[in-house]
Amino acid sequence: AVWAPGADGFYVFAGKDRRLMEDLHFYNRKANQWSEVTPTGTAPGPREGHTAVWAPEADGFYVFGGQSGGYRNELHFYDRQANQWTEVTPAGTAPAGRMSHAAVWAPGADGFYVFAGRDGRLMEDLH
């Protein structure tokens, strides 16, 4: 889940409830109400154990990693204003696929860090 300051609420993407899910929901704090969001674009597939980080300047959030028939390492961005998913293909070498890792937004770097996780074994790397 990620808090969206401009929307005064938070988003929850995917997870597992007897099966892997790929839905996106928003909780509006003022209205005390949930709604399902149906964005356009290339959405991440169903997964669990992924991370999401809010990017304030971009008014959206990134989803990285998780597990879905294997350990994932692709990166997707949800643009709140456009209500659209985009698969992001950054330069450089992506971290290995993983789940149950930590990710945190770093404003000074205008990006985020990924730490540790599991890929069948415990990982201790930082990207």
N, C-alpha and C positions, 0 to 999 in steps of 0.2 A: 504494500500500500504506500502511496505517496500523498503528502499534503500539497494542495494547490492553493497558494496564498491568494491569487487573484480571483479564484472561484469560491473561496471560503468553504472549502470542503476537501475530501480526499477521494482518490481513485484506487480501486482494487482490480488487478488484472490476473486472471487465470487461477490455477491452483488445482486441488484434487478433492473430489467428492465422489468416491467409488470409481471415478474415471477422471482422466485429465481434462481440464477445461481451458477455454480460450476466450472467455467472456470478459467484458470490461464494465464495471459499475462505478457510479459516482454517488457519494454521500454529501448532500447539501446540509451544512451545519445549521444555517438559519431556518430552513424549512423543516429540518429534522426528517429528511426524506431521502430514500434510495431511488436511483433510476439506472436502468441499463443504458449504456452508451453504445451506439452502432456506428463506428467510424468507417470511413472509406480507406482505401489504400492497402498496402501489403502488411497485414497484421502478423505478429508472432504467432506461431502455432500453439496448440495446447501444451502446457508444461506445468511443472511444479519445481520448487526450490530455486527459483530465479530471483533476481533483485530488480528493483526499480528505483531510480533517483530523479528528483525534480531538478530541472534546469531553469532557474528563474528568468534569465535573459531571453530564453527561447520560449517561455510560457508553455512548457510541456515536460514530458519525462521520457527517460531512456529505460528500456528493459534489456537486461543482459543475462545470458546463460539459462540454467535450469536443466531439467531432465525430461525427456520425451522420447522414449525408444533409443536413448543414448544421451550423452552429456553434450549440451549445446554451448556454442560460443558466439552465436550471431547477435547483432545489436540492432534494436529497433527504436524508433522515436515516435512518440505520440504528440502531435501538435494540437493543443487545446483549442485554439481559435479556429483552426481549419477542420477540427474533428477528423483528423487523418493520421494513419500510420504510415511510416516510411522505413524501409530497411536501410540501415546506414552501413556503408562500406569504408571504414577509415583506412588510412595508410598505415603501414607498419605491420607487425605481427600481433595478431589478436591473442589474448590469453587462451590457454587450452580450455576446452569445454569443461563445465563444472556445474555443481549445484550446491546449495547450502553455504554459499560464500557471503561475504559482506561487501557492500559497495556504499560509497559516500561521495556526495558532490563536493568539489573543491572550488569555491568561487574564484580564488586567485589564479587558478589554472584553467578556468572555464571548461572544466571536464570533471571526470570522476575517477576514483581509485577502486580497484577490485582487489580483495584480499582473501586468500585461502579458499576453502571449500572442499568438495569431495568429487572424485572421478573414479570411484571404486577404491580409492585410497585417500587418506587425508593429505591435503595440500597446504603449503605454508608460504606461497609466493605472493608478491605484491606487484600490481600493474597500475 
